[in-house]
Amino acid sequence: MSGDQIKLMGNWRKILNSRDRISGRNRDLEYSWDAYDKGLQDYSIFFEKVCPDKKAGLKLFVENTLSDRRGQAVGVDVGGPGLMLFQGFDPNFFYKTIGAILLKRYEYSEILDEKHTIIEADCLKARGLRRLKNSLGGDGKVDILFERMLGGIKNYPASPEYLWSLLNNLYKLLRTGGMMFAQSPDLRGKEDKQNIQNWLDNLQNNSCGSLELKHASMPSMVHNVPKEDVYEIIYLRKLEGAPDDLPR
Ligand SMILES: C[S@@+](CC[C@H](N)C(=O)[O-])C[C@H]1O[C@@H](n2cnc3c(N)ncnc32)[C@H](O)[C@@H]1O
């Protein structure tokens, strides 16, 4: 074997080893979550503060508001298997549901719910979003989207720019009339936190009826962090005349 060939083999080995390390780490992490594939009731409590109809609760709010989509509705759980979540809804409400996670655990290799699919997609990256979009089929649009990664999101950057791009990418998947409930990463820096909260307030108050938004600050779930550390929970609905991108 020539010197160049040996060098090439060495490079490939390095690439393969690093891929194994990454997927090994992801695999361990995916099996380590305390809260995993939680049901609709758990999500309802988590998003209670931003649910526009607290009396009806999350389930009835979604089903009533999107009643014209009954039987055709598409639901996505970004950052969760979504199986238990979507089973909490009326069985005739959804046409199709998807859970998008980093790694599919072995217990989900065979799912008996024929409407539900679990895909592996890093939804914070363009490639993962493309994979999610492709698996939606039809017009590639979503009626109801949840993103509640809990500890899975807490360490992603919390700059205004990053949060805008995260929410905007999910917002772009929504059909007109569609809605999402999302969790932000932990907001730590005082200035970033203020800027993000101002931006959300601004969207809430100045979107001329084409967006509906509610947000609330929640204390960080991380142990031993300053009590000023919070994350935001966000309800966002895209209405007729809404812009293609979320205003910054
Ligand atoms: C703590 S579990 C939460 C599961 C579920 N949402 C629930 O509330 O029961 C965190 C999940 O976030 C997923 N996750 C983290 N980063 C992700 C990303 N960039 N794209 C898709 N899923 C992600 C992980 O794969 C993991 O399944």
The ligand as an SDF file (V2000), in Angstrom:
LIG
                    3D

 27 29  0  0  0  0  0  0  0  0999 V2000
  -36.4200   15.0040   27.7170 C   0  0  0  0  0  0  0  0  0  0  0  0
  -36.8430   14.2860   26.1830 S   0  0  0  0  0  0  0  0  0  0  0  0
  -38.4420   15.0220   26.0060 C   0  0  0  0  0  0  0  0  0  0  0  0
  -39.3960   14.1040   25.2780 C   0  0  0  0  0  0  0  0  0  0  0  0
  -40.8290   14.6140   25.1010 C   0  0  0  0  0  0  0  0  0  0  0  0
  -40.8840   15.8900   24.4520 N   0  0  0  0  0  0  0  0  0  0  0  0
  -41.5910   14.6640   26.3920 C   0  0  0  0  0  0  0  0  0  0  0  0
  -41.8680   15.7540   26.8770 O   0  0  0  0  0  0  0  0  0  0  0  0
  -41.9250   13.5850   26.9150 O   0  0  0  0  0  0  0  0  0  0  0  0
  -35.8370   15.2530   25.0660 C   0  0  0  0  0  0  0  0  0  0  0  0
  -35.9740   14.8450   23.6100 C   0  0  0  0  0  0  0  0  0  0  0  0
  -35.4900   15.9190   22.8000 O   0  0  0  0  0  0  0  0  0  0  0  0
  -34.9410   15.3460   21.6340 C   0  0  0  0  0  0  0  0  0  0  0  0
  -34.0740   16.3380   20.9880 N   0  0  0  0  0  0  0  0  0  0  0  0
  -33.0600   17.0630   21.5290 C   0  0  0  0  0  0  0  0  0  0  0  0
  -32.4990   17.8660   20.5960 N   0  0  0  0  0  0  0  0  0  0  0  0
  -33.2060   17.6340   19.4460 C   0  0  0  0  0  0  0  0  0  0  0  0
  -33.1180   18.1420   18.1370 C   0  0  0  0  0  0  0  0  0  0  0  0
  -32.1870   19.0480   17.8200 N   0  0  0  0  0  0  0  0  0  0  0  0
  -33.9860   17.6890   17.1960 N   0  0  0  0  0  0  0  0  0  0  0  0
  -34.9200   16.7530   17.5120 C   0  0  0  0  0  0  0  0  0  0  0  0
  -35.0570   16.2340   18.7470 N   0  0  0  0  0  0  0  0  0  0  0  0
  -34.2060   16.6700   19.6960 C   0  0  0  0  0  0  0  0  0  0  0  0
  -34.2000   14.1350   22.1250 C   0  0  0  0  0  0  0  0  0  0  0  0
  -33.9770   13.2160   21.0620 O   0  0  0  0  0  0  0  0  0  0  0  0
  -35.1800   13.6200   23.1970 C   0  0  0  0  0  0  0  0  0  0  0  0
  -36.0390   12.6730   22.6290 O   0  0  0  0  0  0  0  0  0  0  0  0
  1  2  1  0
  2  3  1  0
  2 10  1  0
  3  4  1  0
  4  5  1  0
  5  6  1  0
  5  7  1  0
  7  8  2  0
  7  9  1  0
 10 11  1  0
 11 12  1  0
 11 26  1  0
 12 13  1  0
 13 14  1  0
 13 24  1  0
 14 15  1  0
 14 23  1  0
 15 16  2  0
 16 17  1  0
 17 18  1  0
 17 23  2  0
 18 19  1  0
 18 20  2  0
 20 21  1  0
 21 22  2  0
 22 23  1  0
 24 25  1  0
 24 26  1  0
 26 27  1  0
M  CHG  2   2   1   9  -1
M  END
$$$$
